[in-house]
Amino acid sequence: MRTVVLAIAILVASLTAGLLPAQAADALIVKESKHPVKLTLNRLEKILLSKGIKILGRIDHAAGAKAAGLKLPETEVLIFGNPKLGTPLMLSNRQIGLDLPMKVLAWRAKNGKVYMGYTAPNVLKARYGIEDKDKLFAKMAKALDAFTTAAAALK
């Protein structure tokens, strides 16, 4: 529980500061994108769909803030999943469903750069004590890395 609270505190502090280190206590994988927030997630969505991964939702936090009369720089979350990966993990520990489906957050920082981040699969493995699905976590980590790297790239 302490690890979860610490990871959340680091994320909030980093977002508040407008910057996020490459890895916040190894809990998040963060990459700089060469595109605006919407385009970054549009590119990621296209990549995911091409791989047969279901898009389950998208949340525009800045639009929500605006509707409440508040200002928030561009900040969006893309929610997606693959039941062939997620279901076996939930069979090992149903509580991982709190962190599944996967989410990628994209935001514009105070320095004007756009970043995207997601929870590292090894963090989920440790958080939920799942010791019997190493191959699935490795596959998830490799895929997330490839998908987000491609979405963030100039090409």
Secondary structure, DSSP 4 states (H G I P E B T S, - for coil): -HHHHHHHHHHHHHHHHT---SSSTTTEEEEEESS-HHHHHHHHHHHHHHTTPEEEEEEEHHHHHHHTT----SEEEEEEE-HHHHHHHHHH-GGGGGT-SEEEEEEE-TTS-EEEEEE-HHHHHHHTT--S-HHHHHHHHHHHHHHHHHHHS--
